[in-house]
Amino acid sequence: MFRDTLWLITPLGFAMRSIHLLPLALLLVGCRQVPPAPQELDELCGYLFAHYDDEHPEALEQGLFNLDTWLLDNLEETFEGYSVTNLSEATVNALDDRARNTDAMVGAAVGTQSDHPPYALGVPQLVADQEDLYPDAHDYYDRTFLTEPDCFVDLSCEVAEVQNHIEDTYPIIGAMVIENHGQYRWIETEKGLAWVQRTWLDEPTDLEVDWIDIQDQYYLNVLLPYGDGGTLALQSMWVEAYWDGLPVSDNQAQLLLISQMQNVYVQLDEYISSEGALEQPSGCSSTGGTAGLMGLLAMLGAALVGYRRRRD
């Protein structure tokens, strides 16, 4: 005997008895418990960084949905920088075998709106010559691919991973050498394909001077589809740095981080204007997740032609 069941007409015309759509969704997703995504930007940045490499994408999908909602209402507040602090020690210590500390960490976020879609903005950040992409930023940039980039570019796989060796020179502090690790992931959303990237230092930055010490730096870069072929971009950066043995002040560190992030998409837009925008391959991508399942539920809902209650 079945109570409160629904009768559906399938695309082939057969009637089938179904449970309510919410339990059906839970069955399709499985028994995994997804931590609720926060609503505010500070917590969202840490949440997305922490859940980047979850085997299943539900947490990222929830986080991206909430980030999109927040940015649609508050994007202008991020143009000149927005303070973010919520990156936990447990999250950064899960990245690798290196012990890390977040007590003196300072963070900031910057939002950007672009007329180019996430695919056109994201792919050059992975596969282009980084010295050409950011000519004002680096003296030398060597990238080693730890996964096959071609399948990521043609959307037949959803993740890419790299190791970077970077040499830069800055006024006053002179030369620095950076070794960092980068990860990239496509996530399918209701609005289209989104991009999530995170990087972190493998070891403290090697600096020419000894009165500045950069122990750690973490970076999150999210590209969300927006409007008619555009993008809402959100970068977040956290740094643990010391000046003559004392933590760099929040204000000083945030100003440096904000300036660095604001410059990223200025130079990227110049690169795309020069080289042309890449077009996203047509057809289905390899990215799955509950967005596809919700589409299936929508199809079933559209096929619903009535319901009948059965009683004992």
VEXMARLUM-152972 format. One record per residue (C-alpha): x, y, z. Coordinates in steps of 0.2 Angstrom, whole numbers, padded with zeros to 4 digits, always signed. Layout:
// residues N
XYZ/...
// end
This chain:
// residues 312
+0000+0000+0000/+0006+0017-0004/+0001+0034+0003/+0004+0051-0005/+0012+0044-0021/+0013+0053-0037/+0008+0046-0054/+0020+0051-0068/+0018+0049-0087/+0036+0045-0094/+0042+0052-0111/+0037+0035-0118/+0019+0036-0112/+0020+0023-0098/+0013+0027-0081/+0025+0025-0066/+0022+0028-0048/+0034+0039-0039/+0039+0045-0022/+0039+0064-0019/+0052+0074-0028/+0062+0079-0013/+0065+0061-0007/+0068+0057-0025/+0082+0070-0026/+0089+0063-0010/+0090+0046-0018/+0098+0052-0033/+0111+0062-0024/+0114+0048-0012/+0116+0048+0007/+0130+0060+0007/+0129+0074+0020/+0134+0091+0012/+0139+0105+0024/+0127+0119+0022/+0135+0133+0012/+0136+0150+0021/+0128+0166+0015/+0141+0179+0018/+0156+0182+0007/+0169+0180+0021/+0163+0163+0025/+0160+0158+0007/+0178+0161+0002/+0184+0149+0015/+0170+0137+0011/+0174+0136-0007/+0193+0135-0004/+0190+0120+0008/+0178+0111-0003/+0187+0113-0019/+0193+0095-0020/+0178+0086-0013/+0175+0070-0023/+0157+0075-0026/+0153+0093-0031/+0137+0097-0021/+0146+0108-0008/+0154+0118-0022/+0138+0120-0031/+0129+0126-0016/+0143+0138-0012/+0144+0145-0030/+0125+0147-0030/+0126+0157-0014/+0141+0167-0020/+0132+0171-0036/+0117+0177-0025/+0129+0188-0014/+0138+0196-0029/+0122+0200-0038/+0117+0211-0023/+0134+0217-0017/+0147+0216-0032/+0151+0235-0031/+0157+0233-0013/+0171+0222-0018/+0178+0233-0032/+0190+0242-0020/+0193+0227-0009/+0184+0217+0004/+0191+0210+0020/+0190+0191+0021/+0197+0181+0036/+0188+0164+0036/+0201+0152+0030/+0203+0139+0044/+0220+0131+0050/+0212+0113+0047/+0209+0118+0029/+0226+0124+0025/+0234+0109+0034/+0224+0097+0023/+0233+0104+0008/+0249+0094+0010/+0261+0088+0023/+0268+0105+0028/+0263+0112+0045/+0254+0129+0043/+0248+0142+0055/+0234+0155+0052/+0236+0166+0068/+0244+0180+0058/+0234+0178+0042/+0227+0193+0033/+0214+0191+0018/+0205+0202+0005/+0194+0199-0009/+0191+0208-0026/+0176+0207-0037/+0176+0210-0056/+0163+0210-0070/+0168+0205-0087/+0159+0204-0104/+0169+0188-0108/+0162+0171-0102/+0171+0160-0089/+0179+0149-0102/+0187+0163-0111/+0194+0171-0095/+0199+0154-0087/+0208+0144-0100/+0222+0157-0104/+0225+0157-0085/+0230+0139-0086/+0238+0136-0103/+0244+0153-0109/+0262+0158-0107/+0261+0167-0090/+0274+0179-0094/+0264+0185-0110/+0248+0185-0100/+0255+0195-0086/+0269+0205-0093/+0271+0217-0079/+0270+0204-0065/+0284+0191-0068/+0302+0190-0073/+0301+0171-0076/+0287+0159-0075/+0289+0140-0077/+0274+0129-0076/+0274+0110-0075/+0257+0101-0079/+0253+0087-0066/+0238+0082-0076/+0234+0083-0095/+0228+0101-0099/+0221+0096-0116/+0206+0087-0109/+0203+0101-0097/+0202+0113-0111/+0191+0103-0122/+0180+0099-0107/+0182+0080-0107/+0189+0081-0090/+0184+0093-0075/+0201+0096-0066/+0218+0101-0069/+0234+0103-0058/+0250+0112-0060/+0267+0116-0051/+0274+0134-0053/+0291+0141-0051/+0290+0160-0052/+0304+0173-0051/+0298+0192-0048/+0307+0208-0043/+0299+0222-0033/+0304+0239-0028/+0313+0240-0011/+0312+0221-0007/+0321+0216-0023/+0320+0198-0030/+0309+0184-0024/+0307+0166-0029/+0290+0157-0027/+0285+0139-0028/+0267+0136-0028/+0254+0123-0032/+0238+0126-0042/+0222+0117-0045/+0208+0121-0057/+0190+0114-0058/+0175+0116-0070/+0158+0116-0061/+0142+0115-0070/+0129+0127-0063/+0111+0132-0068/+0118+0147-0077/+0132+0138-0086/+0150+0133-0084/+0159+0140-0069/+0178+0140-0065/+0185+0137-0048/+0204+0139-0045/+0215+0138-0029/+0234+0140-0026/+0245+0139-0011/+0264+0141-0008/+0273+0124-0006/+0286+0133+0005/+0290+0150+0012/+0294+0163-0002/+0313+0165-0005/+0317+0184-0003/+0332+0194-0007/+0330+0204+0009/+0329+0196+0027/+0317+0209+0035/+0302+0202+0026/+0296+0185+0028/+0281+0178+0018/+0277+0161+0026/+0261+0157+0016/+0249+0163+0003/+0233+0156-0003/+0223+0161-0018/+0205+0157-0023/+0198+0163-0041/+0180+0160-0045/+0172+0164-0062/+0153+0163-0063/+0142+0165-0079/+0133+0181-0079/+0120+0189-0090/+0122+0186-0109/+0139+0178-0110/+0148+0188-0097/+0156+0184-0080/+0156+0189-0062/+0174+0185-0055/+0179+0184-0037/+0197+0183-0031/+0202+0180-0013/+0219+0180-0006/+0226+0177+0011/+0244+0179+0017/+0254+0176+0032/+0268+0189+0032/+0280+0196+0044/+0290+0213+0044/+0306+0212+0056/+0298+0198+0065/+0281+0205+0068/+0265+0202+0058/+0262+0214+0044/+0247+0225+0048/+0230+0221+0041/+0229+0237+0032/+0246+0236+0024/+0244+0218+0019/+0226+0220+0012/+0231+0235+0001/+0245+0225-0007/+0234+0210-0010/+0220+0221-0017/+0231+0230-0029/+0238+0213-0035/+0221+0206-0038/+0214+0221-0047/+0228+0220-0059/+0225+0202-0064/+0209+0205-0074/+0216+0222-0081/+0230+0212-0089/+0219+0197-0094/+0207+0209-0103/+0222+0216-0113/+0228+0199-0117/+0211+0194-0124/+0209+0210-0134/+0226+0206-0142/+0224+0187-0144/+0206+0185-0146/+0193+0176-0134/+0193+0157-0134/+0176+0149-0138/+0169+0136-0127/+0168+0119-0136/+0150+0114-0140/+0141+0099-0134/+0141+0092-0116/+0155+0094-0104/+0162+0081-0092/+0156+0090-0077/+0141+0082-0068/+0135+0084-0051/+0117+0088-0044/+0115+0102-0057/+0112+0088-0070/+0101+0078-0057/+0090+0093-0054/+0088+0095-0073/+0082+0077-0073/+0070+0081-0059/+0064+0096-0069/+0060+0085-0084/+0051+0073-0073/+0041+0087-0065/+0037+0094-0083/+0030+0076-0087/+0019+0076-0072/+0001+0076-0078/-0008+0073-0061/-0007+0064-0045/-0018+0051-0036/-0019+0048-0018/-0020+0029-0013/-0028+0024+0003/-0027+0008+0013/
// end
